[in-house]
Amino acid sequence: MSSYAGKKAVVTGGTHGIGMAVVRALLDGGAEVLLTGLNEKNVEAARAALGPRAHVLRSDAASLADIDALGKAVEDTLGEVDFVFVNVGHVRFGSLGQVTEEAYDAMFDTNTKGAFFTAQRLAPLIRDGGSFVFTTAAVAGTAFVGTSAGTGMKAAIRAFSKVFASELLPRNIRVNTVSPGFTQTPSMGLVDITDEQRALNQREGERATPMRRFGTPEEVAAAVLFLGFDATFTNGVDLPVDGGLAQGLEYPHDEVAEH
């Protein structure tokens, strides 16, 4: 594992799932981390579980006031930082005829607007030579039925991250994205689903993924930290961590596998 001793990082959406896996890896490597979460229970659990190099802040990515408060907290607690992982987001299923204005706004306000203005607020606080990584999703390059709004918001993050990469080149700040597929997190990135729907998502995810399993938060975290620290000549790219889902790979038939 890379050593992050002396490094300072910000992880939004860091109190569970992929964000927490990134936070733990950074802390294990010696970094100091400011992380955010919205759910008060998760925020308190993170405060209790993580050590003194972790600073946990309750923050709503859909609120520009909270984003500004996050920037002030970073300034007061860390000063300049080396790495920002913008990871807040959720998806609600819904076909074209089912998506409501409320659901649409909730997704785009949290995911897309939140990511954009978090980057705007924190970019001045990143040291020259530092990096951003944004979470998008494997579905952003596909056409899964019932994910039009979610696919659009994630595709938007991919698009403006490329522009950020160009705009921040004079400061040698790299900007990349990671696109997880089906990942074994508590929420699976979804909201407002029943236990039955969650079980169906598990079965369908395993069936659809060429590697026939969900990824782990730690596998996605490894890709995030590779882009954030090790991939020093990589800029403006999207790294899928999806078991081959978005690459069009196909699990071989038995007669093919035998050869």
C-alpha atoms as one frame of an Amber mdcrd trajectory, in Angstrom:
protein
   0.000   0.000   0.000   1.146   3.534  -0.712   2.110   5.640   2.271   0.023
   8.755   2.754   1.968  10.050   5.732   1.754  13.842   5.829  -0.998  13.960
   3.217  -4.267  15.811   3.802  -7.477  14.765   2.115 -11.193  15.537   1.897
 -13.754  12.790   1.258 -17.389  13.775   0.781 -19.852  10.980   1.408 -17.207
   9.337   3.559 -19.214   7.862   6.414 -20.104   4.551   4.755 -19.541   2.366
   1.708 -16.921   3.361  -0.859 -16.221   6.689   0.841 -15.502   5.003   4.163
 -13.215   2.466   2.458 -11.217   5.367   0.985 -11.104   7.126   4.364  -9.853
   4.006   6.150  -7.158   3.390   3.549  -5.976   7.001   3.829  -5.907   6.865
   7.622  -4.114   3.507   7.596  -1.499   5.098   5.335  -0.955   8.012   7.729
  -3.072  10.756   6.144  -5.255  13.304   7.889  -8.810  13.304   6.512 -11.865
  15.519   6.720 -14.932  13.512   5.738 -18.584  14.379   5.383 -21.891  12.573
   5.704 -25.554  13.522   5.797 -27.131  10.812   7.935 -26.596  11.779  11.580
 -26.370   8.154  12.703 -23.601   7.447  10.199 -21.821  10.668  11.142 -21.805
   9.766  14.841 -20.709   6.195  14.106 -17.788   7.483  12.040 -16.753   9.872
  14.811 -16.736   6.998  17.277 -14.898   4.559  15.012 -12.161   6.705  13.482
  -9.108   8.126  15.208  -7.868  11.660  15.858  -6.668  12.185  12.280 -10.278
  11.965  11.058 -12.507  15.048  11.214 -16.174  14.222  10.605 -18.588  16.910
   9.424 -22.305  16.624   8.792 -22.914  18.248   5.415 -25.645  18.274   2.770
 -24.165  18.277  -0.744 -27.373  19.820  -2.110 -26.934  22.918   0.084 -24.606
  25.674  -1.124 -24.474  26.985   2.453 -23.243  23.594   3.661 -20.709  23.440
   0.839 -19.382  26.843   1.876 -19.233  25.663   5.501 -17.301  22.620   4.327
 -14.772  24.886   2.643 -14.358  26.911   5.827 -13.937  23.725   7.875 -11.231
  22.533   5.478  -9.460  25.886   5.729  -9.612  25.891   9.538  -8.780  22.215
  10.080  -6.436  21.213   7.265  -5.409  24.352   5.426  -4.263  23.193   1.990
  -5.046  19.631   0.947  -3.488  17.100  -1.416  -6.570  15.193  -2.503 -10.347
  15.620  -2.747 -12.688  12.697  -3.393 -16.166  13.927  -4.378 -18.310  10.910
  -3.662 -21.788  12.031  -2.588 -24.647  10.619  -4.589 -27.716   8.436  -4.857
 -29.938   7.049  -7.594 -33.687   6.524  -7.744 -35.018   4.103 -10.319 -37.723
   5.342 -12.658 -38.639   5.039 -16.319 -39.300   8.082 -18.499 -42.943   8.158
 -17.502 -42.307   7.577 -13.805 -39.652  10.135 -12.822 -41.176  13.035 -10.910
 -39.816  16.554 -10.755 -39.116  16.026  -7.052 -37.060  12.879  -7.678 -35.243
  14.505 -10.610 -34.331  17.593  -8.589 -33.246  15.536  -5.581 -30.820  13.523
  -7.704 -29.403  16.419  -9.704 -29.155  18.764  -6.699 -27.211  16.252  -4.620
 -25.143  14.547  -7.276 -24.527  17.013 -10.066 -24.961  20.480  -8.568 -23.390
  19.268  -5.340 -20.341  17.876  -7.097 -19.904  20.992  -9.239 -20.024  23.508
  -6.406 -17.980  21.331  -4.060 -15.256  21.366  -6.700 -15.626  25.119  -7.132
 -15.299  25.725  -3.380 -12.441  23.304  -2.712 -10.278  23.751  -5.838  -8.530
  26.833  -4.377  -7.626  24.760  -1.306  -5.868  21.979  -3.219  -2.095  22.280
  -3.346  -0.555  22.652  -6.782   0.149  19.115  -7.944  -2.804  17.664  -6.015
  -5.823  15.892  -7.419  -9.586  15.466  -7.579 -11.429  12.185  -8.092 -15.192
  12.132  -8.684 -17.491   9.132  -8.409 -19.644   8.578 -11.456 -21.142   5.175
 -12.339 -20.789   2.386 -14.864 -24.343   3.132 -16.049 -23.192   6.538 -17.328
 -21.877   4.820 -20.436 -24.784   2.415 -20.894 -28.535   2.459 -21.425 -30.094
   0.522 -18.555 -33.867   0.814 -18.521 -35.205   2.855 -15.603 -32.011   4.834
 -14.990 -32.392   7.799 -17.366 -32.147  10.508 -14.706 -29.377   8.745 -12.829
 -27.439   8.065 -16.023 -27.773  11.709 -17.049 -26.526  13.121 -13.765 -23.516
  10.795 -13.685 -22.698  11.523 -17.328 -22.757  15.233 -16.474 -20.152  14.683
 -13.765 -17.921  12.891 -16.269 -18.330  15.770 -18.707 -17.527  18.664 -16.434
 -14.673  16.788 -14.742 -12.903  16.764 -18.105 -13.285  20.529 -18.328 -12.021
  20.888 -14.759  -8.987  18.823 -15.769  -8.212  21.332 -18.513  -8.873  24.394
 -16.377  -6.674  23.178 -13.523  -3.734  22.155 -15.716  -1.779  25.361 -14.967
  -1.688  24.272 -11.325  -0.859  20.667 -12.239  -4.003  19.478 -10.445  -5.247
  16.245 -11.989  -8.976  15.525 -12.264 -10.230  11.994 -12.914 -13.374   9.952
 -12.334 -14.049   6.419 -11.146 -17.126   4.512 -12.315 -18.190   1.695 -10.009
 -20.548  -1.007 -11.164 -22.625  -3.060  -8.755 -20.863  -2.638  -5.413 -21.595
  -4.320  -2.089 -22.414  -1.263   0.021 -25.180  -0.838   2.619 -27.339   1.262
   0.294 -26.066  -0.084  -3.049 -26.253   3.568  -4.092 -30.051   3.424  -4.148
 -32.768   5.063  -2.086 -36.396   4.275  -1.371 -36.225   0.586  -2.239 -37.770
  -2.313  -0.383 -35.960  -5.411   0.880 -37.524  -7.317  -2.007 -36.191  -4.789
  -4.522 -32.780  -4.903  -2.854 -32.678  -8.695  -3.172 -33.744  -8.416  -6.833
 -31.014  -5.836  -7.449 -28.487  -8.247  -5.920 -29.573 -11.111  -8.183 -29.755
  -8.972 -11.306 -26.431  -7.294 -10.553 -24.645 -10.610 -10.218 -26.259 -11.851
 -13.418 -25.457  -8.717 -15.420 -21.850  -8.353 -14.261 -19.485 -10.435 -16.425
 -17.406 -11.392 -13.371 -20.638 -12.700 -11.782 -20.282 -10.856  -8.485 -20.526
  -7.440  -6.888 -17.380  -5.441  -6.295 -16.282  -4.509  -2.792 -15.843  -0.965
  -1.471 -12.161  -1.743  -0.955 -11.735  -2.644  -4.639 -13.220   0.680  -5.694
 -11.164   2.508  -3.054  -7.970   1.048  -4.500  -8.858   2.529  -7.890  -9.749
   5.892  -6.334  -6.431   6.138  -4.522  -4.502   4.991  -7.597  -6.001   7.891
  -9.531  -5.591  10.255  -6.605  -1.952   9.614  -5.802  -0.145   7.057  -7.959
  -1.340   7.809 -11.490   0.713  10.993 -11.788   0.571  11.099 -15.616  -3.144
  10.327 -15.846  -5.576  13.202 -16.253  -9.144  13.587 -17.464  -9.902   9.859
 -17.582 -12.720   7.682 -16.296 -11.693   4.389 -14.684 -14.426   1.725 -14.642
 -14.445  -0.600 -11.629 -17.371  -2.722 -12.705 -16.333  -6.313 -13.337 -16.482
  -5.692 -17.093 -20.100  -4.475 -17.046 -19.715  -1.355 -19.184 -17.069  -2.884
 -21.439 -19.491  -5.278 -23.087 -17.735  -8.364 -21.741 -19.792 -11.531 -21.694
 -19.546 -14.481 -19.354 -18.529 -17.423 -21.580 -20.807 -20.347 -22.279 -19.681
 -23.609 -20.727 -18.427 -25.009 -24.016 -16.314 -21.895 -24.596 -14.985 -21.827
 -21.037 -13.748 -25.405 -21.380 -11.334 -24.273 -24.076
